[in-house]
């Protein structure tokens, strides 16, 4: 037997169980009533579809559309048309515009720290480690943690020398 929404009698698709102390409360809600209560429903949407929706449905913002990567020269407007970034630096160049998409795609995490394919060898792992250290160095300088920055600088020099 399918349950009905506690608020409007539509078929319930969201089922909540809250336990506060020894008190257990169950709610059956339709998607509309769940949204009205501020409950967001996580969907299992593929990253390609998320990207397509973001690119095609986001409102045009003149300032963001004019953003340009200083490395590859792609504009954010071109990215929206093609659906592909031009280089790794684009994530920094378009950070403000990409952050909402990345948050949705990574379920709240703004940065993706993926796996390195085993066939990539040590060079790719070294490159990834250098990128992470440089990002940490940038953050340490921004927060004026110069002791940590000096340590990170030394780690970078050591890794570049090997």
N, C-alpha and C positions, 0 to 999 in steps of 0.2 A: 504494500500500500504506500503510495507516494504521499508525502506530507505537503501541506499547504502552508503558505506564508502566514505567519502570526498576525500580520498587519492588514493584508489585502486579499487573502484567499487565492492568490495565484500559486502555481506550483513552486515549492521552495527549492532553491538550488544552493543556498548557503545555509549550512548547519553549524551553529556555534554552541560550544559548551564552555561556560565560565564557572570556575570554582573559586570562591572567595571564602577562606576559612573552611568551615564544614558545609557551606551552602553551595549547592550545585544548581545552576540555572542553564536551561537549554533554550535556544532560539532557532526557529526555522524561518528563513526570510527568502523572498525572491531577490533577484539581482538588483532591481530598482530600489526596493526598500533597504537593502544592505548598503547601497551607495548613499541613500538619504541619511543613514545613520553614521556615515563616514567610514564604512567598512569597505576596503578595496579588495577586490577579488583578483587573486593572482592567476594569470592565464599562462598556459604553456605554449607561448607563441614563438615560432622559430626566429632567430636573429635576423634572417633575411627579410621576413615579413615586418618585423619591428622597424628595420632600417627603411624599407619601402614606405611604410606608413609615415615615418618621420620625415622622409625626404618629400613625399608627395602632399602631405597634409599640414605641415607646419606653416604658420602664417609667415609671409615675406616680411622681413625686417631689414630695412635699407642698410643700417649700420653693419649688421651681421653678414648680409649678402656681399658686402664690399670687402670683408676680411680677406687677406691674401697671405699665403705662405711665402716667406722670404727665401725658402730653399728651392721649392719646385715651381712656385709661381701660381699654383692653382688658387682660385677664389672659392669662397664658400658657396657662392651661387653655382659655380661649375660642379662642385661636389654634389650639390643637390640635384643637378640635372643628370649627372653620370651615375651617382650612387657609389663612387669609388674615390678614395683619398689618393693623393699623388705621391706622398712620401710619409715616413714616420713622424716627421716634424709637424705634419698637419694636425696631429692630436694636440700639440701645444698651441699652434696658431689658431685653431678653431675650438679651443678648450671650452670657452663659455657657451658656444652653440652646441657642442657635442655632449656636454655633461648630462643634460636630461636624458638623451638617448642612451648613453652608457650606463647611467643609473638604472634605467628600466631594463636594459639588456643584461646587466650584471647583478640584478636584484639588489640594488643599493650600493654596490661597490663601484667607486668611480674609476678604479684602475684594474686592468686585467693582468694578472700575473700567471701566465699560462705555462705549459710544459714545453721543453725544448725537445724536438724529435731526436731520437738516439742517433740517427744517421747524420745529424748536423755536426756532430763532433764537438771538440773543445772550443773551437773558434767562436761558435755561436754562443756557447755558455759564457765565454770570456766577454764577448760583446754585450750580452745581457747584464752581466755583473757590472761592467763599466757604466752602462746606462743607468742602472739602479744607484750605483755609488754617486754618479754625477747629479742625479735628481736629489739624493739625500744631502749632498754638498750644497746644492742650491737652497734647499729648505733650511739647512743649518745656518747658512749665511743670512737668509731672510729673517730667521728668528734670533739672529745675533749670537748664536752658540758657536763662537770662534774656536773653542777647544775641540769640539766635535768636528768642525769644518777642517781644522788642521789634520786631525786623525784621518778623516775621509780623503783629504788631498793626498796624504802619504799612501793610503791604500790604493788610490787611483794610479799614482806614479809607480808603485810596486807592480800592480797588475799590467800596466802598459809596458813595463820593462821586461816582463816574462814572455 
